[in-house]
Amino acid sequence: QVHFVESGGGWVQPGGSLRLSCATSAVIFKNYLMGWYRQAPGKQREMVAAIDNGGRTNYADSVKERFFISKDNTKNTMYLQLNGLKPEDSAVYYCDAHDGSAWLDSWGQGTQVTVSS
């Protein structure tokens, strides 16, 4: 079982910013593509952003130009910078890793992001 520890969520007003962090083992961090997902109440979990070992990134259309994914290889930690937050961004955010064949679906506790006025 792969463990991910997400943190950094909270409550912000529309237009605000947060930075989420995801820590995992060095083996996973250095060898797997990693990504952020989110799940809002009553909705399916959806991918938000992904980053590979070369630093190439991919984003869901709904978050492009607002969210930015990055990695710190010295800390085995992945980040998601959330800017220009909207109420529809409210969700529990999770991280996961892809082993080249499939996403691991090894979900941690997630971190709650709530955007409201």
C-alpha positions in Angstrom: 0.0 0.0 0.0 1.4 3.3 -1.1 1.0 6.2 1.3 0.4 9.8 0.4 0.1 12.6 2.9 -1.8 15.6 1.6 -1.9 18.9 3.4 -2.5 22.6 2.9 -6.2 22.8 2.4 -8.5 25.3 4.1 -11.2 27.9 3.6 -10.7 30.8 1.3 -12.8 33.4 -0.3 -13.3 33.4 -4.1 -10.2 34.7 -5.8 -8.0 33.5 -3.1 -5.0 31.1 -3.2 -3.8 28.0 -1.5 -0.8 25.7 -1.8 -1.4 22.0 -1.4 1.4 19.5 -0.6 1.7 15.8 -1.1 4.4 13.8 0.5 5.2 10.2 -0.3 8.1 7.7 -0.4 11.2 8.5 -2.4 10.7 5.4 -4.6 7.3 6.5 -5.7 8.2 10.1 -6.0 11.3 9.6 -8.2 10.0 6.8 -10.4 6.3 7.4 -11.0 4.2 10.1 -12.7 2.3 11.9 -10.0 -1.0 13.8 -10.0 -3.7 15.6 -8.1 -7.3 14.6 -8.1 -10.3 16.2 -6.4 -13.7 15.0 -5.4 -16.6 17.2 -4.6 -19.7 15.9 -2.7 -21.9 13.9 -5.0 -19.5 14.0 -7.9 -16.9 11.6 -9.3 -13.3 12.0 -8.5 -11.6 13.9 -11.3 -8.0 14.6 -12.3 -6.8 18.1 -11.8 -3.1 18.0 -12.8 -0.2 15.7 -13.4 3.5 15.9 -13.6 6.1 13.4 -14.9 9.7 12.8 -13.9 10.8 15.2 -16.6 8.7 18.0 -15.2 6.1 17.9 -18.0 2.7 18.9 -16.8 -0.9 18.4 -17.8 -4.0 20.2 -16.5 -7.7 19.8 -16.6 -9.3 22.5 -18.7 -11.2 23.8 -15.7 -8.0 24.7 -13.9 -5.6 25.7 -16.6 -3.8 29.0 -16.0 -5.1 29.0 -12.4 -3.5 25.9 -10.9 0.2 25.0 -11.1 1.7 21.6 -10.2 5.4 21.2 -9.2 7.7 18.8 -7.4 10.6 19.2 -5.0 12.9 16.2 -5.5 14.9 17.0 -2.4 11.8 16.7 -0.2 9.9 14.0 -2.0 7.0 16.4 -2.1 4.6 17.5 -4.8 2.7 20.8 -4.7 -0.4 22.2 -6.3 -0.6 26.0 -6.3 -4.2 27.0 -6.5 -4.9 30.6 -7.6 -8.1 32.4 -8.5 -10.1 29.9 -6.6 -13.8 29.6 -7.4 -16.6 28.0 -5.4 -16.7 25.1 -7.8 -13.1 24.3 -6.9 -14.3 23.2 -3.4 -13.5 19.6 -3.0 -11.3 17.1 -1.2 -8.0 17.1 -3.0 -5.9 13.9 -3.2 -2.7 12.8 -4.8 -1.9 9.6 -6.6 0.9 8.0 -8.7 0.9 6.3 -12.0 3.2 3.3 -12.5 3.3 3.4 -16.3 0.3 1.1 -16.6 -2.3 2.6 -14.4 -3.0 5.0 -11.5 -2.4 3.3 -8.2 -5.7 4.4 -6.7 -4.0 4.5 -3.3 -5.9 7.3 -1.7 -4.8 9.1 1.4 -7.0 11.2 3.7 -7.0 14.1 1.2 -7.1 17.8 2.1 -10.3 19.8 2.1 -10.5 23.0 0.0 -13.5 25.2 0.6 -14.1 28.3 -1.4 -16.9 30.5 -0.3 -17.7 34.1 0.7 
